[in-house]
Amino acid sequence: MTVEIIAELCSNPAAYDWDFDLFCAFAADAGATHVKVQLWRADIIYPEHMREAKRAWEFPRERLSEFVEAAHVYDMKA
């Protein structure tokens, strides 16, 4: 039997300027075989008065390939 462990990064890398390498290293050290992120939009899931503050925590979609490459460096799927 193969066990796969998926690490959910959520918006945590935002606090570290979206350092994907750092968070993929953390996930790999914890034994993860996969990493994932949530692709939500502040304009969709938060009330209007919260949206501006939450936008900084949205995954930067233009950097998705960078995230995937970082995962692959650590032999994980993204």
C-alpha positions as CSV (number, residue, x, y, z in Angstrom):
1,M,0.0,0.0,0.0
2,T,1.3,3.5,-0.9
3,V,0.6,6.3,1.5
4,E,0.3,9.8,0.1
5,I,0.4,12.9,2.3
6,I,-0.9,16.2,0.9
7,A,0.3,19.3,2.6
8,E,-2.2,22.3,2.4
9,L,-0.2,25.5,2.4
10,C,-3.3,27.8,2.5
11,S,-2.1,31.4,2.6
12,N,0.7,30.8,5.1
13,P,3.5,31.6,2.5
14,A,2.1,35.1,2.2
15,A,3.6,35.9,5.6
16,Y,7.0,35.0,4.1
17,D,6.6,36.9,0.9
18,W,5.3,33.8,-0.9
19,D,8.6,31.9,-0.4
20,F,7.5,28.6,-2.1
21,D,10.8,27.0,-1.7
22,L,10.7,27.4,2.1
23,F,7.2,26.0,2.4
24,C,7.9,23.1,0.1
25,A,10.9,22.3,2.1
26,F,8.8,22.3,5.3
27,A,6.2,20.0,3.7
28,A,8.9,17.6,2.4
29,D,10.6,17.5,5.8
30,A,7.2,16.6,7.3
31,G,6.9,13.7,4.9
32,A,4.5,15.2,2.4
33,T,4.3,13.6,-1.1
34,H,2.1,16.4,-2.5
35,V,1.5,20.1,-1.8
36,K,-1.5,22.2,-2.6
37,V,-2.8,25.7,-2.3
38,Q,-6.3,27.3,-2.2
39,L,-7.1,29.5,-5.1
40,W,-9.8,31.7,-3.6
41,R,-10.6,35.3,-4.4
42,A,-11.3,37.9,-1.7
43,D,-14.0,39.5,-3.8
44,I,-15.9,36.2,-3.8
45,I,-15.7,34.8,-0.3
46,Y,-15.4,37.8,2.0
47,P,-17.8,40.6,2.8
48,E,-17.0,43.9,1.1
49,H,-15.5,45.5,4.2
50,M,-12.9,42.7,4.6
51,R,-11.8,42.4,1.0
52,E,-9.0,44.9,0.8
53,A,-7.2,43.4,3.8
54,K,-7.6,39.8,2.5
55,R,-6.3,40.4,-1.0
56,A,-2.7,40.3,0.2
57,W,-3.4,36.6,1.2
58,E,-4.7,35.5,-2.2
59,F,-2.3,33.1,-3.9
60,P,-0.4,35.0,-6.7
61,R,-1.7,33.0,-9.7
62,E,1.0,34.5,-11.9
63,R,3.5,32.6,-9.8
64,L,1.8,29.2,-10.0
65,S,4.5,27.7,-12.2
66,E,7.1,28.8,-9.6
67,F,5.2,27.0,-6.9
68,V,5.0,23.8,-9.0
69,E,8.7,23.9,-9.7
70,A,9.5,24.3,-6.0
71,A,7.4,21.3,-5.2
72,H,9.2,19.2,-7.9
73,V,12.6,20.2,-6.5
74,Y,11.5,18.3,-3.3
75,D,10.1,15.4,-5.3
76,M,6.5,16.3,-4.5
77,K,3.5,16.7,-6.8
78,A,1.6,20.0,-6.7
